[in-house]
């Protein structure tokens, strides 16, 4: 059967909060359900129009998509499933939703990612013998199992190989906070964030604009004495949820053909686990190779959930991308990285960049890209349809 078209006609997210901060008492379903409902309202669709809910999540276990579906009041007949590719889970969920609609198996899919690390279950490793004690696992347990070095020591290989100085990383980190603060002051995120309560804190990402360059320069590196990565020039984990509404061409036309995102192409690529800082770059090379005849300069914006400022610098340098096109409203260094929801946040950001309030320099095309622990990179090219 021929592949049908699909369109993302709504995209929303919660504010991103520090672990133990803004969303400290919100379980995953409580954090996610309001975002799902507002996204559906934006799309002009009711809960009973949904065929499937797909959720990317890396910490909850089980099938949290079903819990979110029920908490949002979707009919019990709505199918739901969860995806765990660590940080890439939310983007994977959206890609899966697009494929479901394009295969003709659904007309309306809600897809995205959600992570409530403040309330997620603890993971405890079983002792190998009676003489050992159990111990807690990291939030990202694969880091210990597959990376030959501690995560930040492995990530240091990227700035070392490219000669990226600590000073340059700190400057890019500061710029990320400045751009994110400017976006907030200009209310460019007003149609993107769903406040879960009626107060100002719920409408803004926690921690944005909280650092200055002097503070960044004073921070101790993770791998002293020669390391360049610090808490200030790397992204920190966050709680958050982000969802989009994907519809078939029939539903899109019935809704009056509103502005939308259309998925053009997507790739995934692995790299050695101890080089996972290079995973988004490898994925972008693969995406470019696939786009034969496509003008790279037509891509107006790159939304990257960067693990570090060094990764953002490397992406620009190795792919010859104008740094101004990467995270034009600030990136994960300022807003944080909500693990399984991170990729979905990128797509919500692209919806704002290209559809909701188009950036003057964005044009028609944008990319969402990020890496996942274990050495995996994803990249997806989207087109704005008006």
VOPAGU-2260 file (C-alpha; in pm, 1 decimal, decimal comma):
REM VOPAGU-2260
SITE   aa  ch    i         X         Y         Z
SITE  UNK   A    0       0,0       0,0       0,0
SITE  UNK   A    1     124,3     354,0     -66,6
SITE  UNK   A    2     252,5     551,1     230,8
SITE  UNK   A    3       5,4     819,4     343,3
SITE  UNK   A    4     100,4    1165,6     466,8
SITE  UNK   A    5     101,7    1267,9     831,3
SITE  UNK   A    6     113,3    1606,5    1003,0
SITE  UNK   A    7     206,9    1731,7    1349,2
SITE  UNK   A    8     -61,7    1994,3    1413,8
SITE  UNK   A    9      -4,8    2064,3    1785,5
SITE  UNK   A   10     293,5    2049,0    2020,0
SITE  UNK   A   11     315,4    2133,3    2388,6
SITE  UNK   A   12     539,4    2071,7    2688,5
SITE  UNK   A   13     563,1    2140,3    3057,5
SITE  UNK   A   14     823,8    2368,7    3204,8
SITE  UNK   A   15    1142,0    2175,8    3279,9
SITE  UNK   A   16    1220,1    2148,6    3650,6
SITE  UNK   A   17    1523,1    2049,5    3852,3
SITE  UNK   A   18    1513,5    1709,4    4021,0
SITE  UNK   A   19    1353,6    1780,3    4357,1
SITE  UNK   A   20    1241,8    2120,1    4232,7
SITE  UNK   A   21     940,9    2244,9    4037,1
SITE  UNK   A   22     778,9    1903,7    3984,9
SITE  UNK   A   23     920,3    1729,6    4292,3
SITE  UNK   A   24     588,7    1575,1    4405,3
SITE  UNK   A   25     438,1    1505,1    4063,1
SITE  UNK   A   26     430,5    1148,1    3950,1
SITE  UNK   A   27     470,6    1079,6    3580,8
SITE  UNK   A   28     100,7    1063,4    3490,8
SITE  UNK   A   29      22,9    1379,6    3688,9
SITE  UNK   A   30     301,9    1564,4    3507,8
SITE  UNK   A   31     203,6    1438,4    3162,5
SITE  UNK   A   32    -176,7    1424,8    3144,4
SITE  UNK   A   33    -236,3    1805,5    3141,3
SITE  UNK   A   34      13,2    1845,4    2856,4
SITE  UNK   A   35    -162,8    1575,5    2652,1
SITE  UNK   A   36    -502,1    1741,9    2704,5
SITE  UNK   A   37    -382,3    2091,0    2608,9
SITE  UNK   A   38    -211,9    1955,8    2296,0
SITE  UNK   A   39    -538,2    1787,5    2194,0
SITE  UNK   A   40    -730,3    2110,2    2259,7
SITE  UNK   A   41    -483,0    2302,0    2041,5
SITE  UNK   A   42    -546,6    2048,1    1766,0
SITE  UNK   A   43    -923,2    2091,6    1802,6
SITE  UNK   A   44    -964,1    1722,2    1880,9
SITE  UNK   A   45   -1140,4    1541,7    2162,8
SITE  UNK   A   46   -1003,3    1252,1    2363,8
SITE  UNK   A   47   -1219,0     998,3    2182,9
SITE  UNK   A   48   -1050,2    1087,2    1850,6
SITE  UNK   A   49    -717,0     940,0    1966,2
SITE  UNK   A   50    -617,2     600,0    1829,1
SITE  UNK   A   51    -290,7     555,6    2019,0
SITE  UNK   A   52     -65,0     718,9    2277,4
SITE  UNK   A   53     310,8     658,1    2254,6
SITE  UNK   A   54     543,9     771,6    2533,5
SITE  UNK   A   55     922,0     775,3    2554,5
SITE  UNK   A   56    1048,6     716,9    2909,1
SITE  UNK   A   57    1370,8     584,4    3058,6
SITE  UNK   A   58    1312,9     567,8    3434,1
SITE  UNK   A   59     962,8     451,7    3525,5
SITE  UNK   A   60     958,0      91,6    3404,1
SITE  UNK   A   61     652,1    -102,2    3293,4
SITE  UNK   A   62     422,5      73,2    3045,6
SITE  UNK   A   63     373,9     428,7    3175,3
SITE  UNK   A   64     197,9     527,0    2851,9
SITE  UNK   A   65    -110,9     337,8    2967,1
SITE  UNK   A   66    -111,9     519,8    3301,7
SITE  UNK   A   67     -78,8     856,6    3126,9
SITE  UNK   A   68    -358,2     766,1    2884,8
SITE  UNK   A   69    -597,6     681,6    3167,3
SITE  UNK   A   70    -494,7     984,7    3374,7
SITE  UNK   A   71    -565,3    1210,7    3075,9
SITE  UNK   A   72    -914,6    1066,7    3049,1
SITE  UNK   A   73    -859,7     905,5    2710,3
SITE  UNK   A   74   -1106,9     624,2    2639,3
SITE  UNK   A   75   -1007,2     283,7    2773,3
SITE  UNK   A   76   -1009,7     159,8    2414,2
SITE  UNK   A   77    -710,7     380,3    2323,4
SITE  UNK   A   78    -399,5     170,1    2272,3
SITE  UNK   A   79     -76,7     284,8    2436,5
SITE  UNK   A   80     284,2     177,3    2448,7
SITE  UNK   A   81     615,2     300,4    2587,2
SITE  UNK   A   82     962,1     325,9    2431,4
SITE  UNK   A   83    1299,5     329,0    2605,3
SITE  UNK   A   84    1601,1     430,8    2400,5
SITE  UNK   A   85    1723,6     640,5    2692,5
SITE  UNK   A   86    1761,4    1007,6    2592,0
SITE  UNK   A   87    1632,6     939,2    2239,9
SITE  UNK   A   88    1305,8     785,3    2363,2
SITE  UNK   A   89    1080,7    1088,0    2312,9
SITE  UNK   A   90    1198,2    1151,2    1956,4
SITE  UNK   A   91    1164,2     779,6    1884,1
SITE  UNK   A   92     805,4     788,7    2013,0
SITE  UNK   A   93     717,2    1073,3    1776,3
SITE  UNK   A   94     882,7     900,1    1481,5
SITE  UNK   A   95     689,1     584,9    1570,2
SITE  UNK   A   96     365,1     782,2    1578,3
SITE  UNK   A   97     437,6     931,0    1236,3
SITE  UNK   A   98     502,7     585,5    1092,5
SITE  UNK   A   99     182,2     450,1    1245,0
SITE  UNK   A  100     -24,9     720,7    1075,4
SITE  UNK   A  101     162,8     695,5     746,2
SITE  UNK   A  102     105,4     321,2     738,9
SITE  UNK   A  103    -266,2     390,3     755,1
SITE  UNK   A  104    -305,7     218,9    1092,0
SITE  UNK   A  105    -418,8     532,1    1279,0
SITE  UNK   A  106    -569,7     874,3    1211,4
SITE  UNK   A  107    -472,7    1046,3    1537,2
SITE  UNK   A  108    -169,1     962,5    1751,8
SITE  UNK   A  109     -44,9    1151,7    2055,2
SITE  UNK   A  110     327,9    1091,6    2100,8
SITE  UNK   A  111     611,7    1235,7    2303,7
SITE  UNK   A  112     819,9    1182,9    2612,2
SITE  UNK   A  113     788,4    1221,7    2986,8
SITE  UNK   A  114    1030,0    1193,9    3275,9
SITE  UNK   A  115     964,9    1245,1    3645,1
SITE  UNK   A  116    1305,1    1169,7    3790,1
SITE  UNK   A  117    1198,4    1326,8    4121,0
SITE  UNK   A  118     944,7    1047,6    4176,0
SITE  UNK   A  119    1085,3     764,5    3961,6
SITE  UNK   A  120    1144,1     424,6    4126,4
SITE  UNK   A  121    1490,0     352,5    4258,9
SITE  UNK   A  122    1690,5      81,6    4086,9
SITE  UNK   A  123    1886,4    -155,2    4306,2
SITE  UNK   A  124    2143,9    -400,4    4171,9
SITE  UNK   A  125    2118,4    -755,3    4299,0
SITE  UNK   A  126    2440,2    -873,2    4472,5
SITE  UNK   A  127    2642,0   -1136,9    4289,1
SITE  UNK   A  128    2699,0   -1333,9    4608,1
SITE  UNK   A  129    2573,5   -1361,3    4965,2
SITE  UNK   A  130    2876,9   -1165,4    5081,0
SITE  UNK   A  131    2797,7    -849,8    4885,3
SITE  UNK   A  132    2548,1    -575,8    4959,1
SITE  UNK   A  133    2298,6    -441,9    4704,6
SITE  UNK   A  134    2375,1     -97,6    4563,9
SITE  UNK   A  135    2177,1     172,7    4388,0
SITE  UNK   A  136    2211,0     209,9    4011,9
SITE  UNK   A  137    2243,8     538,7    3826,2
SITE  UNK   A  138    1942,1     694,0    3660,8
SITE  UNK   A  139    2117,1     595,3    3337,2
SITE  UNK   A  140    2240,2     245,4    3431,4
SITE  UNK   A  141    2381,9     181,5    3084,9
SITE  UNK   A  142    2652,3     437,0    3158,6
SITE  UNK   A  143    2816,3     199,9    3403,4
SITE  UNK   A  144    2759,0    -112,0    3195,5
SITE  UNK   A  145    2876,8      -0,2    2852,4
SITE  UNK   A  146    3100,8     304,7    2876,0
SITE  UNK   A  147    3462,1     214,8    2932,6
SITE  UNK   A  148    3504,2     525,2    3142,5
SITE  UNK   A  149    3283,5     735,9    3366,7
SITE  UNK   A  150    3041,7     938,1    3147,7
SITE  UNK   A  151    3205,9    1277,6    3191,4
SITE  UNK   A  152    3554,9    1132,4    3146,0
SITE  UNK   A  153    3438,6     973,6    2820,2
SITE  UNK   A  154    3275,7    1297,6    2705,4
SITE  UNK   A  155    3604,7    1479,3    2767,8
SITE  UNK   A  156    3746,1    1296,1    2466,1
SITE  UNK   A  157    3550,3    1522,6    2231,8
SITE  UNK   A  158    3696,3    1860,5    2340,9
SITE  UNK   A  159    4038,6    1699,4    2374,6
SITE  UNK   A  160    4030,3    1566,4    2017,6
SITE  UNK   A  161    3908,6    1895,7    1871,6
SITE  UNK   A  162    4109,3    2125,5    2097,4
SITE  UNK   A  163    3801,7    2299,5    2240,8
SITE  UNK   A  164    3911,1    2510,2    2536,1
SITE  UNK   A  165    3734,3    2540,1    2870,8
SITE  UNK   A  166    3695,5    2915,2    2807,8
SITE  UNK   A  167    3513,1    2858,4    2478,4
SITE  UNK   A  168    3281,9    2603,0    2638,6
SITE  UNK   A  169    3198,2    2839,7    2924,1
SITE  UNK   A  170    3124,2    3119,7    2676,7
SITE  UNK   A  171    2884,3    2901,4    2474,7
SITE  UNK   A  172    2716,7    2790,2    2798,4
SITE  UNK   A  173    2669,3    3153,3    2899,2
SITE  UNK   A  174    2524,0    3231,9    2555,3
SITE  UNK   A  175    2274,9    2946,2    2597,3
SITE  UNK   A  176    2145,8    3106,1    2917,7
SITE  UNK   A  177    2130,6    3449,5    2754,1
SITE  UNK   A  178    1931,5    3317,2    2456,2
SITE  UNK   A  179    1693,5    3122,0    2680,4
SITE  UNK   A  180    1638,8    3423,7    2905,9
SITE  UNK   A  181    1576,9    3647,0    2602,5
SITE  UNK   A  182    1321,3    3398,3    2468,4
SITE  UNK   A  183    1143,4    3399,6    2802,6
SITE  UNK   A  184    1141,8    3779,3    2829,8
SITE  UNK   A  185    1005,4    3806,9    2474,4
SITE  UNK   A  186     735,2    3550,9    2562,7
SITE  UNK   A  187     839,8    3329,3    2272,0
SITE  UNK   A  188     760,5    3023,5    2485,8
SITE  UNK   A  189     414,6    3140,5    2594,1
SITE  UNK   A  190     230,5    2914,9    2349,7
SITE  UNK   A  191     464,9    2623,3    2412,1
SITE  UNK   A  192     469,4    2565,2    2789,2
SITE  UNK   A  193     163,0    2433,5    2973,7
SITE  UNK   A  194     155,8    2577,8    3328,7
SITE  UNK   A  195      38,0    2302,8    3561,0
SITE  UNK   A  196     -67,0    2561,8    3820,4
SITE  UNK   A  197    -157,7    2928,9    3800,0
SITE  UNK   A  198     174,2    3081,4    3900,7
SITE  UNK   A  199     471,7    3227,0    3718,5
SITE  UNK   A  200     713,0    2947,3    3811,1
SITE  UNK   A  201     501,8    2691,7    3623,6
SITE  UNK   A  202     536,0    2886,6    3298,0
SITE  UNK   A  203     915,5    2896,8    3279,9
SITE  UNK   A  204    1201,6    2650,7    3279,9
SITE  UNK   A  205    1375,3    2626,8    3615,2
SITE  UNK   A  206    1733,2    2749,2    3626,4
SITE  UNK   A  207    1737,7    2959,3    3307,8
SITE  UNK   A  208    1954,8    3268,5    3342,7
SITE  UNK   A  209    2081,5    3168,3    3687,3
SITE  UNK   A  210    2454,6    3176,5    3601,2
SITE  UNK   A  211    2701,2    3441,9    3493,1
SITE  UNK   A  212    3039,4    3395,5    3326,9
SITE  UNK   A  213    3236,3    3453,1    3648,2
SITE  UNK   A  214    3044,9    3171,4    3821,0
SITE  UNK   A  215    3104,0    2941,4    3524,9
SITE  UNK   A  216    3476,9    3009,2    3531,8
SITE  UNK   A  217    3499,0    2924,8    3903,3
SITE  UNK   A  218    3334,1    2583,1    3877,1
SITE  UNK   A  219    3540,1    2271,1    3945,6
SITE  UNK   A  220    3562,3    2029,7    3650,3
SITE  UNK   A  221    3419,0    1679,7    3678,9
SITE  UNK   A  222    3758,4    1528,4    3598,0
SITE  UNK   A  223    4025,0    1744,8    3764,5
SITE  UNK   A  224    4285,7    1870,1    3717,7
SITE  UNK   A  225    4279,8    1891,7    3337,1
SITE  UNK   A  226    3912,8    1833,3    3261,3
SITE  UNK   A  227    3709,7    2101,5    3087,4
SITE  UNK   A  228    3354,2    1983,3    3157,0
SITE  UNK   A  229    3181,2    2135,5    3459,9
SITE  UNK   A  230    2828,3    2150,7    3602,8
SITE  UNK   A  231    2795,2    2486,6    3428,4
SITE  UNK   A  232    2889,9    2392,9    3071,3
SITE  UNK   A  233    2705,7    2059,0    3063,9
SITE  UNK   A  234    2334,4    1986,7    3074,5
SITE  UNK   A  235    2176,0    1857,8    3394,4
SITE  UNK   A  236    1884,7    1616,6    3428,0
SITE  UNK   A  237    1533,3    1757,9    3456,8
SITE  UNK   A  238    1171,1    1656,2    3509,6
SITE  UNK   A  239     941,4    1734,7    3218,9
SITE  UNK   A  240     688,1    1617,4    2961,9
SITE  UNK   A  241     639,1    1702,9    2594,5
SITE  UNK   A  242     376,9    1575,7    2348,5
SITE  UNK   A  243     267,9    1632,9    1989,9
SITE  UNK   A  244     -50,8    1543,8    1803,2
SITE  UNK   A  245       4,5    1360,0    1474,0
SITE  UNK   A  246    -284,7    1327,9    1229,6
SITE  UNK   A  247    -355,8    1178,8     890,6
SITE  UNK   A  248    -409,4    1390,9     581,9
SITE  UNK   A  249    -783,6    1329,0     609,4
SITE  UNK   A  250    -796,5    1472,4     963,2
SITE  UNK   A  251    -558,6    1754,6     871,3
SITE  UNK   A  252    -784,0    1857,2     583,4
SITE  UNK   A  253   -1094,2    1831,1     802,5
SITE  UNK   A  254    -931,9    2069,0    1052,3
SITE  UNK   A  255    -880,8    2327,2     774,9
SITE  UNK   A  256    -516,9    2237,2     700,4
SITE  UNK   A  257    -360,2    2426,9     992,8
SITE  UNK   A  258      11,6    2500,2    1007,9
SITE  UNK   A  259     199,6    2178,6    1076,2
SITE  UNK   A  260     529,1    1994,8    1081,0
SITE  UNK   A  261     592,3    1709,9     839,5
SITE  UNK   A  262     868,8    1453,6     895,9
SITE  UNK   A  263    1098,1    1442,2     592,4
SITE  UNK   A  264    1366,5    1195,0     699,9
SITE  UNK   A  265    1510,1    1039,2    1012,3
SITE  UNK   A  266    1820,6     835,2    1093,8
SITE  UNK   A  267    1984,1     661,5    1387,3
SITE  UNK   A  268    2352,0     576,8    1415,7
SITE  UNK   A  269    2576,1     416,4    1673,4
SITE  UNK   A  270    2928,8     514,8    1776,7
SITE  UNK   A  271    3169,7     353,2    2025,3
SITE  UNK   A  272    3015,2     383,9    2374,9
SITE  UNK   A  273    3311,4     580,4    2506,7
SITE  UNK   A  274    3264,1     833,7    2223,6
SITE  UNK   A  275    2895,3     900,0    2278,6
SITE  UNK   A  276    2956,3    1275,3    2270,6
SITE  UNK   A  277    3001,4    1237,1    1895,0
SITE  UNK   A  278    2675,9    1045,3    1839,0
SITE  UNK   A  279    2460,2    1341,5    1719,0
SITE  UNK   A  280    2737,5    1443,3    1480,2
SITE  UNK   A  281    2753,0    1090,6    1335,8
SITE  UNK   A  282    2374,0    1088,3    1300,0
SITE  UNK   A  283    2381,2    1422,6    1118,0
SITE  UNK   A  284    2644,9    1294,9     874,2
SITE  UNK   A  285    2419,5     996,9     798,0
SITE  UNK   A  286    2118,2    1225,3     754,3
SITE  UNK   A  287    2309,3    1447,8     511,4
SITE  UNK   A  288    2421,7    1142,0     313,1
SITE  UNK   A  289    2059,2    1036,5     279,0
SITE  UNK   A  290    1940,6    1376,7     153,7
SITE  UNK   A  291    2078,5    1355,1    -197,2
SITE  UNK   A  292    2025,2    1682,7    -381,1
SITE  UNK   A  293    1889,0    1859,3     -73,9
SITE  UNK   A  294    2045,0    2198,0      -1,9
SITE  UNK   A  295    2183,8    2191,4     350,1
SITE  UNK   A  296    2161,9    2569,5     368,9
SITE  UNK   A  297    1781,7    2536,3     352,4
SITE  UNK   A  298    1787,1    2401,1     709,8
SITE  UNK   A  299    1723,4    2715,1     911,1
SITE  UNK   A  300    1735,5    2578,1    1266,2
SITE  UNK   A  301    1895,5    2287,9    1450,6
SITE  UNK   A  302    1746,0    2195,7    1787,4
SITE  UNK   A  303    2010,6    1996,4    1976,9
SITE  UNK   A  304    1970,4    1856,6    2327,6
SITE  UNK   A  305    2339,9    1895,3    2391,6
SITE  UNK   A  306    2514,0    1701,2    2664,2
SITE  UNK   A  307    2779,5    1972,4    2681,7
SITE  UNK   A  308    2881,2    2299,9    2524,5
SITE  UNK   A  309    3165,9    2109,2    2360,4
SITE  UNK   A  310    2911,7    1896,5    2174,3
SITE  UNK   A  311    2734,1    2205,4    2040,1
SITE  UNK   A  312    3065,5    2360,7    1934,4
SITE  UNK   A  313    3171,9    2036,5    1764,0
SITE  UNK   A  314    2841,6    2003,6    1576,2
SITE  UNK   A  315    2883,9    2352,7    1431,2
SITE  UNK   A  316    3251,4    2305,2    1344,0
SITE  UNK   A  317    3242,7    1954,7    1196,2
SITE  UNK   A  318    2924,6    2007,8     992,0
SITE  UNK   A  319    2994,8    2369,7     893,4
SITE  UNK   A  320    2673,9    2497,0    1056,7
SITE  UNK   A  321    2629,5    2861,1    1149,6
SITE  UNK   A  322    2629,1    2853,9    1534,8
SITE  UNK   A  323    2340,2    3104,8    1532,1
SITE  UNK   A  324    2117,5    2833,7    1380,8
SITE  UNK   A  325    2178,3    2592,0    1668,8
SITE  UNK   A  326    1937,3    2631,1    1962,5
SITE  UNK   A  327    1841,9    2990,9    1875,7
SITE  UNK   A  328    1632,1    3016,7    2194,5
SITE  UNK   A  329    1881,2    2841,1    2421,0
SITE  UNK   A  330    1955,0    2473,2    2465,9
SITE  UNK   A  331    1979,8    2200,2    2725,1
SITE  UNK   A  332    2265,7    2369,6    2908,9
SITE  UNK   A  333    2020,5    2639,4    3015,7
SITE  UNK   A  334    1692,8    2445,1    3027,0
SITE  UNK   A  335    1822,0    2100,8    3125,2
SITE  UNK   A  336    1788,1    1754,1    2976,5
SITE  UNK   A  337    1472,3    1560,4    3074,5
SITE  UNK   A  338    1617,2    1222,7    2969,6
SITE  UNK   A  339    1343,2    1028,1    2786,0
SITE  UNK   A  340    1148,1    1348,4    2717,2
SITE  UNK   A  341    1445,5    1538,3    2571,8
SITE  UNK   A  342    1387,2    1443,5    2207,5
SITE  UNK   A  343    1018,7    1529,5    2231,3
SITE  UNK   A  344    1108,0    1872,2    2373,2
SITE  UNK   A  345    1318,9    1928,9    2059,8
SITE  UNK   A  346    1021,1    1864,3    1832,5
SITE  UNK   A  347     802,0    2097,6    2039,6
SITE  UNK   A  348    1074,6    2360,0    2006,5
SITE  UNK   A  349    1085,6    2307,2    1629,0
SITE  UNK   A  350     708,4    2349,6    1613,1
SITE  UNK   A  351     751,1    2688,9    1778,1
SITE  UNK   A  352    1049,6    2780,4    1558,0
SITE  UNK   A  353     880,2    2691,9    1228,4
SITE  UNK   A  354     502,1    2693,7    1280,6
SITE  UNK   A  355     370,5    2857,2    1599,5
SITE  UNK   A  356     580,4    3176,1    1586,8
SITE  UNK   A  357     821,6    3126,3    1297,4
SITE  UNK   A  358    1170,2    3264,5    1345,6
SITE  UNK   A  359    1262,0    3517,6    1073,3
SITE  UNK   A  360    1566,7    3311,8     970,6
SITE  UNK   A  361    1421,3    2962,7    1016,8
SITE  UNK   A  362    1273,3    2905,8     671,0
SITE  UNK   A  363    1088,2    2580,9     604,5
SITE  UNK   A  364    1319,4    2316,3     745,7
SITE  UNK   A  365    1453,6    2226,1    1088,6
SITE  UNK   A  366    1641,6    1939,7    1249,9
SITE  UNK   A  367    1604,0    1773,8    1588,5
SITE  UNK   A  368    1909,5    1579,2    1698,3
SITE  UNK   A  369    2057,3    1433,3    2016,5
SITE  UNK   A  370    2263,8    1148,9    2154,1
SITE  UNK   A  371    2170,1     868,3    2390,5
SITE  UNK   A  372    2385,5     695,9    2650,1
SITE  UNK   A  373    2563,0     391,1    2513,0
SITE  UNK   A  374    2673,3     566,2    2193,3
SITE  UNK   A  375    2353,8     625,2    1991,3
SITE  UNK   A  376    2259,4     931,1    1789,5
SITE  UNK   A  377    1927,1    1031,2    1631,6
SITE  UNK   A  378    1851,8    1306,1    1382,1
SITE  UNK   A  379    1522,1    1399,6    1219,9
SITE  UNK   A  380    1451,9    1657,3     948,8
SITE  UNK   A  381    1113,4    1832,2     959,6
SITE  UNK   A  382     940,7    2063,7     713,1
SITE  UNK   A  383     695,1    2338,6     801,4
SITE  UNK   A  384     367,3    2315,0     608,6
SITE  UNK   A  385     146,6    2624,4     598,6
